[in-house]
C-alpha cells in the first residue's frame, strides 16, 4: 500500500491495519499488507512517474506500476519501481525489463532503472 512518505508513520500503520482487518472481515482472507512510503509532492518525481507509467501502458504485458521512487546521486539517478506483468508476460520478463530500461534511458541517459517484477494475481 503506497502511503505519503511525509505522513505520520503511526497514522499510516493504523490505516494499513484497518485495511487488513476489513479484508479479513469482508472476504474471509488473512491478508498481510506491505506499506511503501513514497514521495507524493515532488514535481520531478511526479513528472517522471507519469512518463514511466505512459511507457508501461504502451507495453502489452505490463499492467501496472507501483512503489515508484527516485534516488539521486552524483553521476546518476536510480528510478526504482515494481512493474506488474501478466501471467503471459512471465516468459518475457527479461525483455520487459530491457525495454523499460531502454525507454527510461531515452528520458534521461543518467537514469538507471531498478525494476522489480511483480505478478498480477487478479482473476477476471
C-alpha positions in Angstrom: 0.0 0.0 0.0 1.5 3.3 -1.1 1.4 6.0 1.6 2.8 9.5 1.6 6.3 9.5 3.0 5.6 12.8 4.8 2.6 11.3 6.6 2.8 10.3 10.3 4.1 6.7 10.4 1.7 5.7 13.2 -1.3 7.0 11.3 -0.2 5.2 8.1 0.4 2.0 10.0 -3.0 2.2 11.7 -4.6 2.7 8.3 -2.9 -0.4 6.9 -4.0 -2.4 9.9 -7.6 -1.3 9.3 -7.4 -2.4 5.7 -6.1 -5.8 6.7 -9.0 -6.2 9.2 -11.6 -5.1 6.7 -10.4 -7.6 4.0 -10.4 -10.4 6.6 -13.9 -9.4 7.8 -15.4 -8.9 4.3 -13.7 -11.6 2.3 -12.5 -14.1 5.0 -8.9 -13.8 3.7 -6.0 -13.3 6.0 -4.1 -10.5 4.4 -0.7 -9.1 5.3 -0.2 -5.7 3.7 3.1 -4.1 3.0 3.4 -0.3 3.3 5.6 1.7 0.9 6.3 5.3 1.8 6.5 7.3 -1.5 7.2 11.0 -2.2 3.9 12.4 -3.5 4.5 16.1 -3.7 7.8 16.3 -5.6 7.2 17.7 -9.1 10.1 16.0 -10.7 9.2 12.6 -9.2 5.6 13.0 -10.3 6.6 14.1 -13.8 9.0 11.1 -14.3 6.4 8.7 -12.7 3.8 9.8 -15.3 6.3 9.4 -18.2 7.2 5.9 -17.0 3.6 5.0 -16.5 2.8 6.1 -20.1 5.7 3.9 -21.3 4.3 0.9 -19.3 0.7 1.5 -20.6 2.0 1.0 -24.2 3.6 -2.3 -23.3 1.4 -5.4 -23.9 2.3 -7.4 -20.8 2.7 -4.6 -18.2 -0.5 -4.0 -16.3 0.7 -1.5 -13.7 3.5 0.1 -11.7 3.8 0.8 -8.0 6.3 1.8 -5.3 7.9 4.4 -7.7 10.7 6.4 -6.3 13.8 8.3 -7.5 17.2 8.2 -5.7 19.6 10.9 -7.0 23.3 10.5 -6.9 26.3 12.5 -8.3 26.6 10.6 -11.5 23.1 9.0 -12.0 19.6 8.8 -10.6 18.1 5.4 -9.8 14.5 5.1 -11.0 13.1 2.4 -8.7 9.7 0.7 -9.1 7.8 -2.6 -9.3 6.3 -3.5 -12.7 3.2 -5.7 -12.6 3.1 -8.1 -15.5 0.6 -10.5 -16.8 0.9 -14.3 -16.5 1.6 -14.4 -20.2 4.4 -11.9 -19.8 6.3 -14.1 -17.3 8.2 -15.8 -20.1 9.3 -12.4 -21.4 10.4 -10.9 -18.0 14.0 -10.2 -19.2 12.8 -8.5 -22.4 10.2 -6.5 -20.5 12.9 -5.2 -18.1 15.2 -4.4 -21.0 12.5 -2.5 -22.9 11.6 -0.5 -19.8 15.2 0.2 -19.0 15.9 1.4 -22.6 12.9 3.7 -22.7 13.8 5.2 -19.3 17.3 5.9 -20.6 15.6 7.8 -23.5 14.0 10.1 -21.0 17.4 10.9 -19.4 20.7 9.0 -20.1 21.7 9.3 -16.4 18.6 7.5 -15.2 19.3 3.9 -14.1 16.2 1.6 -13.9 15.9 -0.6 -10.9 12.9 -2.8 -11.7 11.3 -5.5 -9.6 8.9 -7.7 -11.5 5.6 -8.3 -9.7 2.8 -10.6 -10.9 -0.8 -9.8 -11.4 -3.0 -12.1 -9.3 -6.2 -10.6 -10.5 -8.8 -13.1 -11.6 -11.1 -11.8 -14.3 
